[in-house]
Amino acid sequence: MIKTGFRFIVDHETHTTGTVTLSERDSMAQERVAIGEKVDMRGLLRKL
């Protein structure tokens, strides 16, 4: 089994707001990001 430290969560808000949640497994920190928006993943992951 391969485990990852981060995940994208699609929930009930995704359809209405056009966003997903990026969640860090160990700290449980979360950040909502827009779908289709170019995201600086390194910068975003450092914030979490």
C-alpha positions, 0 to 999 in steps of 0.5 A: 500500500502506498500512503500519501501525506496530502489529499484533495477532497471533493465535497458538497461545496465543490460544485457550488464554489468551484473549489477543492480542499487540500489536506495534510494528513499528519497536521490535519491542516486544510486549504481550499483552492479553486479548480482550474486555478494554477496553483503553486503546489510547493508554496501551498504545501509549505504553508500546510 
